[in-house]
Amino acid sequence: MEILAEYGYLGLFLASFLAATILPFSSEVVLGYLLSHDFNPYMTVFVATMGNVLGSVVNYGLGLLGSKILLNKLLGISFLEIEKAENRFKKYGIFSLLFAWVPVIGDPLTVAAGILKVNFVLFLFLVTMGKFLRYVFVAWAVLTI
């Protein structure tokens, strides 16, 4: 993580992008590091949000274009995780995408949105809002502690 933080905004973008995929990255650590080194809070939130949303768009695209077998092999998402995410969609509706930032359930939710062919503009809006609010909260917490 420190290596990514040394690259400033580019490192934050990459960490945020990778954190939105199945890879175990913590973009919050990089964001906190940059904020503690006087990087612009507005820019850090913007960059982190854009990287994380782009990662979710990749997941959506993989869900839209890939089969469940491919998703299992390529991303390591189990069939059970995909089924649970699809069931969450059916139970809680499209607004569950506001929680795409939540560890463990967020990535499968964005893949399931692609599998279920959720309207892309609505997907983008909800995922962006959820991820943006999460990064605003993280930035606020880092700056006030």
VOFI-161041 format. One record per residue (C-alpha): residue number from 1; residue in three letters; chain; x, y, z. Coordinates in nm, 2 decimals. Example, Ala and Ser with C-alpha at 12.3 -4.5 7.8 and 13.67 -1.06 7.14 Angstrom:
BEGIN
{1,"ALA","A",{1.23,-0.45,0.78}}
{2,"SER","A",{1.37,-0.11,0.71}}
END
This chain:
BEGIN
{1,"MET","A",{0.00,0.00,0.00}}
{2,"GLU","A",{0.28,0.24,0.08}}
{3,"ILE","A",{0.43,0.19,-0.26}}
{4,"LEU","A",{0.09,0.30,-0.42}}
{5,"ALA","A",{0.07,0.59,-0.19}}
{6,"GLU","A",{0.41,0.71,-0.31}}
{7,"TYR","A",{0.26,0.76,-0.65}}
{8,"GLY","A",{0.01,1.01,-0.51}}
{9,"TYR","A",{-0.32,1.04,-0.70}}
{10,"LEU","A",{-0.22,0.78,-0.96}}
{11,"GLY","A",{-0.15,0.53,-0.68}}
{12,"LEU","A",{-0.48,0.61,-0.51}}
{13,"PHE","A",{-0.67,0.57,-0.84}}
{14,"LEU","A",{-0.50,0.23,-0.89}}
{15,"ALA","A",{-0.56,0.12,-0.53}}
{16,"SER","A",{-0.93,0.22,-0.56}}
{17,"PHE","A",{-0.97,0.05,-0.89}}
{18,"LEU","A",{-0.82,-0.28,-0.76}}
{19,"ALA","A",{-1.02,-0.25,-0.44}}
{20,"ALA","A",{-1.35,-0.26,-0.64}}
{21,"THR","A",{-1.25,-0.58,-0.81}}
{22,"ILE","A",{-1.22,-0.91,-0.63}}
{23,"LEU","A",{-0.86,-0.83,-0.54}}
{24,"PRO","A",{-0.80,-0.77,-0.17}}
{25,"PHE","A",{-0.69,-0.40,-0.17}}
{26,"SER","A",{-0.76,-0.13,0.08}}
{27,"SER","A",{-0.79,0.20,-0.09}}
{28,"GLU","A",{-0.89,0.36,0.24}}
{29,"VAL","A",{-0.53,0.31,0.36}}
{30,"VAL","A",{-0.39,0.50,0.06}}
{31,"LEU","A",{-0.65,0.77,0.09}}
{32,"GLY","A",{-0.57,0.82,0.46}}
{33,"TYR","A",{-0.20,0.83,0.39}}
{34,"LEU","A",{-0.24,1.10,0.12}}
{35,"LEU","A",{-0.47,1.30,0.34}}
{36,"SER","A",{-0.22,1.28,0.63}}
{37,"HIS","A",{0.04,1.42,0.38}}
{38,"ASP","A",{-0.16,1.73,0.30}}
{39,"PHE","A",{-0.31,1.61,-0.03}}
{40,"ASN","A",{-0.62,1.80,-0.13}}
{41,"PRO","A",{-0.92,1.63,0.04}}
{42,"TYR","A",{-1.16,1.71,-0.25}}
{43,"MET","A",{-0.92,1.57,-0.51}}
{44,"THR","A",{-0.85,1.25,-0.31}}
{45,"VAL","A",{-1.22,1.18,-0.26}}
{46,"PHE","A",{-1.28,1.24,-0.63}}
{47,"VAL","A",{-0.99,1.02,-0.75}}
{48,"ALA","A",{-1.07,0.74,-0.51}}
{49,"THR","A",{-1.44,0.75,-0.61}}
{50,"MET","A",{-1.36,0.74,-0.99}}
{51,"GLY","A",{-1.11,0.45,-0.95}}
{52,"ASN","A",{-1.35,0.25,-0.74}}
{53,"VAL","A",{-1.65,0.32,-0.97}}
{54,"LEU","A",{-1.44,0.22,-1.27}}
{55,"GLY","A",{-1.35,-0.11,-1.10}}
{56,"SER","A",{-1.73,-0.17,-1.04}}
{57,"VAL","A",{-1.80,-0.09,-1.41}}
{58,"VAL","A",{-1.55,-0.36,-1.50}}
{59,"ASN","A",{-1.73,-0.61,-1.27}}
{60,"TYR","A",{-2.06,-0.51,-1.43}}
{61,"GLY","A",{-1.92,-0.57,-1.78}}
{62,"LEU","A",{-1.79,-0.90,-1.68}}
{63,"GLY","A",{-2.13,-0.99,-1.54}}
{64,"LEU","A",{-2.30,-0.87,-1.85}}
{65,"LEU","A",{-2.07,-1.05,-2.10}}
{66,"GLY","A",{-1.94,-1.35,-1.90}}
{67,"SER","A",{-2.10,-1.67,-1.80}}
{68,"LYS","A",{-2.11,-1.77,-1.43}}
{69,"ILE","A",{-1.85,-2.03,-1.51}}
{70,"LEU","A",{-1.61,-1.77,-1.65}}
{71,"LEU","A",{-1.68,-1.54,-1.36}}
{72,"ASN","A",{-1.60,-1.82,-1.12}}
{73,"LYS","A",{-1.27,-1.90,-1.30}}
{74,"LEU","A",{-1.16,-1.55,-1.38}}
{75,"LEU","A",{-1.27,-1.36,-1.07}}
{76,"GLY","A",{-1.29,-1.64,-0.82}}
{77,"ILE","A",{-1.65,-1.56,-0.73}}
{78,"SER","A",{-1.82,-1.87,-0.62}}
{79,"PHE","A",{-2.15,-1.97,-0.77}}
{80,"LEU","A",{-2.30,-1.94,-0.42}}
{81,"GLU","A",{-2.18,-1.58,-0.39}}
{82,"ILE","A",{-2.33,-1.49,-0.73}}
{83,"GLU","A",{-2.66,-1.66,-0.64}}
{84,"LYS","A",{-2.67,-1.47,-0.31}}
{85,"ALA","A",{-2.60,-1.14,-0.48}}
{86,"GLU","A",{-2.88,-1.21,-0.74}}
{87,"ASN","A",{-3.12,-1.29,-0.45}}
{88,"ARG","A",{-3.02,-0.97,-0.27}}
{89,"PHE","A",{-3.12,-0.78,-0.59}}
{90,"LYS","A",{-3.45,-0.96,-0.61}}
{91,"LYS","A",{-3.52,-0.90,-0.24}}
{92,"TYR","A",{-3.39,-0.55,-0.19}}
{93,"GLY","A",{-3.41,-0.41,-0.54}}
{94,"ILE","A",{-3.17,-0.19,-0.74}}
{95,"PHE","A",{-3.10,0.03,-0.44}}
{96,"SER","A",{-2.89,-0.24,-0.29}}
{97,"LEU","A",{-2.62,-0.10,-0.53}}
{98,"LEU","A",{-2.58,0.19,-0.29}}
{99,"PHE","A",{-2.40,-0.07,-0.08}}
{100,"ALA","A",{-2.15,-0.18,-0.35}}
{101,"TRP","A",{-1.87,-0.05,-0.13}}
{102,"VAL","A",{-1.94,-0.30,0.15}}
{103,"PRO","A",{-1.66,-0.56,0.17}}
{104,"VAL","A",{-1.74,-0.91,0.06}}
{105,"ILE","A",{-2.09,-0.84,-0.07}}
{106,"GLY","A",{-2.01,-0.53,-0.29}}
{107,"ASP","A",{-1.81,-0.69,-0.57}}
{108,"PRO","A",{-2.06,-0.98,-0.63}}
{109,"LEU","A",{-2.34,-0.72,-0.63}}
{110,"THR","A",{-2.19,-0.53,-0.91}}
{111,"VAL","A",{-2.13,-0.85,-1.11}}
{112,"ALA","A",{-2.49,-0.96,-1.04}}
{113,"ALA","A",{-2.61,-0.62,-1.17}}
{114,"GLY","A",{-2.44,-0.70,-1.50}}
{115,"ILE","A",{-2.58,-1.06,-1.51}}
{116,"LEU","A",{-2.93,-0.92,-1.45}}
{117,"LYS","A",{-2.87,-0.65,-1.71}}
{118,"VAL","A",{-2.96,-0.36,-1.47}}
{119,"ASN","A",{-2.99,-0.03,-1.65}}
{120,"PHE","A",{-2.63,0.10,-1.68}}
{121,"VAL","A",{-2.71,0.46,-1.61}}
{122,"LEU","A",{-2.90,0.38,-1.30}}
{123,"PHE","A",{-2.62,0.13,-1.20}}
{124,"LEU","A",{-2.36,0.40,-1.25}}
{125,"PHE","A",{-2.55,0.66,-1.05}}
{126,"LEU","A",{-2.62,0.44,-0.75}}
{127,"VAL","A",{-2.28,0.29,-0.73}}
{128,"THR","A",{-2.11,0.63,-0.76}}
{129,"MET","A",{-2.33,0.78,-0.49}}
{130,"GLY","A",{-2.26,0.49,-0.25}}
{131,"LYS","A",{-1.89,0.49,-0.31}}
{132,"PHE","A",{-1.86,0.87,-0.30}}
{133,"LEU","A",{-2.04,0.89,0.03}}
{134,"ARG","A",{-1.81,0.62,0.17}}
{135,"TYR","A",{-1.50,0.81,0.07}}
{136,"VAL","A",{-1.64,1.14,0.21}}
{137,"PHE","A",{-1.69,0.97,0.54}}
{138,"VAL","A",{-1.34,0.81,0.54}}
{139,"ALA","A",{-1.18,1.15,0.45}}
{140,"TRP","A",{-1.38,1.32,0.72}}
{141,"ALA","A",{-1.28,1.06,0.98}}
{142,"VAL","A",{-0.91,1.09,0.88}}
{143,"LEU","A",{-0.91,1.47,0.89}}
{144,"THR","A",{-1.10,1.50,1.22}}
{145,"ILE","A",{-0.90,1.24,1.42}}
END
